[in-house]
Amino acid sequence: MEFAGKVALVTGGANGIGAGLARRLAAGGASVVVADVDDERGAAVADEVGGAYTRCDVRDPAASAAAVELAVSRFGGLDLAVLNAGIGTGFGLGDDFDPGRYRDVMGINLDGVVYGVHAALPALRERGGRIVATASMAGLMPMPMDPLYGANKAAVVGLVRGLGPLLAAEGVTVNAVCPSFADTGIISGFRDTLESAGMPVLGVDDVVDAFVSVLRSGQPGECWFVQAGRPSAPFRFPNPPGPRTASGERVTLRHDALTNEES
Ligand SMILES: NC(=O)c1ccc[n+]([C@@H]2O[C@H](COP(=O)([O-])OP(=O)(O)OC[C@H]3O[C@@H](n4cnc5c(N)ncnc54)[C@H](O)[C@@H]3O)[C@@H](O)[C@H]2O)c1
C-alpha cells in the first residue's frame, strides 16, 4: 500500500490518464479527489475508487481552490496534486484560427496548471507534498500537427522547471510527465494517422507507471518523458547555450541567487 494515508487531487480524473492514475493511487491506499467537468464519468471514477468527485473547470481559479478545500475537509489534507486536465487544440493560426477556442485551450492546458499550483500550495506546504503536471512530448519537441498545444505544453515544462528549486525550498516537489501519444480520447481524431505512420501508441498504464516512477524518485523540476519501448526518465535538456558570464562560464540560476556553483 504505497500511498496509504496519502490524499491526492487529480484534475481531469474522469477519463484517460487521470482516471488510470486515480485508480492506481487508490489501489495503493490513497484517498482521491477526482476533479473534472465530465460529471458522469468523474462521479463514476470517484465511486469506483472510494474517493470524492467535484466539478472543477480548471480555467477558473476559484474551482481549483474549492477542489483543494474538498480534499482538506473530506480527507484531512493534501499530499499530491496531479494537474492533468487537458485538451487538444484542433486548429492553427491560419484561416482556421479561433480566438475563443484559443483562450479555452490555453485556459485549460496552461492556466489550469498555474491555478492548480496556486490553490494546492498552502495545503501541500503543511505536510510536504508533491505536484505533478501532465505536460507532453509536445512540450519537448516541435509539434507541427498542433503548434498551440506545443506552446502551452512547453509553457508547462518551463513553469515546472522554474518552480522546481523554488518549491523544493518549501518542502514541495514539482515535476512534469511528458507522454508521447497515449490511448485516450484525446487522440481519437488522428489515431488512424498515427497507426498508418507506424507510430506506437502508449497504453494508459504505461503513462500511469511513469507517474508512479516520478512519485518515487522525481527530483525537483524534472520533466520525465514517456515513450513506447524505453523506460521513462527525466529529460536532461542537454547543453543549453546560457546563461553564461561574458567569459563563457556557466551560471546556475537558483531560487535565491545567481551562482557559478553547481546547484
Ligand atoms: N493521450 C495522449 O496522447 C497525451 C499525450 C501527452 C499528454 N497528454 C495530456 O494528458 C492529459 C490527460 O489527457 P488524456 O489523454 O487522458 O485525455 P482525456 O480526454 O481522456 O482526459 C482529459 C480529461 O480532462 C478533462 N477536462 C477537459 N476540460 C476540462 C476543464 N476545463 N476542467 C477540468 N477538466 C477538464 C476531460 O473531461 C477529461 O476527463 C492532458 O493534459 C493531455 O494534454 C495526453
The ligand as an SDF file (V2000), in Angstrom:
LIG
                    3D

 44 48  0  0  0  0  0  0  0  0999 V2000
   -3.2900   10.9350  -24.7050 N   0  0  0  0  0  0  0  0  0  0  0  0
   -2.1920   11.4830  -25.2060 C   0  0  0  0  0  0  0  0  0  0  0  0
   -1.7120   11.1360  -26.3010 O   0  0  0  0  0  0  0  0  0  0  0  0
   -1.4610   12.5300  -24.4140 C   0  0  0  0  0  0  0  0  0  0  0  0
   -0.1030   12.7600  -24.6910 C   0  0  0  0  0  0  0  0  0  0  0  0
    0.5650   13.7380  -23.9700 C   0  0  0  0  0  0  0  0  0  0  0  0
   -0.0940   14.4490  -23.0000 C   0  0  0  0  0  0  0  0  0  0  0  0
   -1.4030   14.2110  -22.7640 N   0  0  0  0  0  0  0  0  0  0  0  0
   -2.0590   15.0040  -21.7300 C   0  0  0  0  0  0  0  0  0  0  0  0
   -2.5990   14.1260  -20.7690 O   0  0  0  0  0  0  0  0  0  0  0  0
   -3.6230   14.8030  -20.0450 C   0  0  0  0  0  0  0  0  0  0  0  0
   -4.8190   13.8910  -19.9000 C   0  0  0  0  0  0  0  0  0  0  0  0
   -5.3860   13.6990  -21.1930 O   0  0  0  0  0  0  0  0  0  0  0  0
   -5.9220   12.2840  -21.6910 P   0  0  0  0  0  0  0  0  0  0  0  0
   -5.0310   11.8530  -22.7790 O   0  0  0  0  0  0  0  0  0  0  0  0
   -6.1420   11.4030  -20.5420 O   0  0  0  0  0  0  0  0  0  0  0  0
   -7.2810   12.7330  -22.3940 O   0  0  0  0  0  0  0  0  0  0  0  0
   -8.7850   12.5560  -21.9340 P   0  0  0  0  0  0  0  0  0  0  0  0
   -9.5700   13.3690  -22.9090 O   0  0  0  0  0  0  0  0  0  0  0  0
   -9.1100   11.1200  -21.7780 O   0  0  0  0  0  0  0  0  0  0  0  0
   -8.8220   13.2180  -20.4860 O   0  0  0  0  0  0  0  0  0  0  0  0
   -8.7840   14.6080  -20.2970 C   0  0  0  0  0  0  0  0  0  0  0  0
   -9.7080   14.9530  -19.1380 C   0  0  0  0  0  0  0  0  0  0  0  0
   -9.6610   16.3870  -18.9300 O   0  0  0  0  0  0  0  0  0  0  0  0
  -10.9950   16.7970  -18.6640 C   0  0  0  0  0  0  0  0  0  0  0  0
  -11.1540   18.2220  -18.9460 N   0  0  0  0  0  0  0  0  0  0  0  0
  -11.2960   18.8430  -20.1440 C   0  0  0  0  0  0  0  0  0  0  0  0
  -11.5030   20.1420  -19.9650 N   0  0  0  0  0  0  0  0  0  0  0  0
  -11.5040   20.3630  -18.6350 C   0  0  0  0  0  0  0  0  0  0  0  0
  -11.6550   21.5170  -17.8330 C   0  0  0  0  0  0  0  0  0  0  0  0
  -11.9080   22.7190  -18.3660 N   0  0  0  0  0  0  0  0  0  0  0  0
  -11.5700   21.3900  -16.4900 N   0  0  0  0  0  0  0  0  0  0  0  0
  -11.3600   20.1660  -15.9180 C   0  0  0  0  0  0  0  0  0  0  0  0
  -11.2120   19.0390  -16.6360 N   0  0  0  0  0  0  0  0  0  0  0  0
  -11.2820   19.1400  -17.9770 C   0  0  0  0  0  0  0  0  0  0  0  0
  -11.8440   15.9380  -19.5670 C   0  0  0  0  0  0  0  0  0  0  0  0
  -13.2180   15.9310  -19.1920 O   0  0  0  0  0  0  0  0  0  0  0  0
  -11.1760   14.5890  -19.4180 C   0  0  0  0  0  0  0  0  0  0  0  0
  -11.7070   13.8610  -18.3340 O   0  0  0  0  0  0  0  0  0  0  0  0
   -3.8930   16.0940  -20.8130 C   0  0  0  0  0  0  0  0  0  0  0  0
   -3.2400   17.1660  -20.1650 O   0  0  0  0  0  0  0  0  0  0  0  0
   -3.2520   15.8280  -22.1540 C   0  0  0  0  0  0  0  0  0  0  0  0
   -2.8740   17.0200  -22.8070 O   0  0  0  0  0  0  0  0  0  0  0  0
   -2.1100   13.2630  -23.4330 C   0  0  0  0  0  0  0  0  0  0  0  0
  1  2  1  0
  2  3  2  0
  2  4  1  0
  4  5  1  0
  4 44  2  0
  5  6  2  0
  6  7  1  0
  7  8  2  0
  8  9  1  0
  8 44  1  0
  9 10  1  0
  9 42  1  0
 10 11  1  0
 11 12  1  0
 11 40  1  0
 12 13  1  0
 13 14  1  0
 14 15  2  0
 14 16  1  0
 14 17  1  0
 17 18  1  0
 18 19  2  0
 18 20  1  0
 18 21  1  0
 21 22  1  0
 22 23  1  0
 23 24  1  0
 23 38  1  0
 24 25  1  0
 25 26  1  0
 25 36  1  0
 26 27  1  0
 26 35  1  0
 27 28  2  0
 28 29  1  0
 29 30  1  0
 29 35  2  0
 30 31  1  0
 30 32  2  0
 32 33  1  0
 33 34  2  0
 34 35  1  0
 36 37  1  0
 36 38  1  0
 38 39  1  0
 40 41  1  0
 40 42  1  0
 42 43  1  0
M  CHG  2   8   1  16  -1
M  END
$$$$
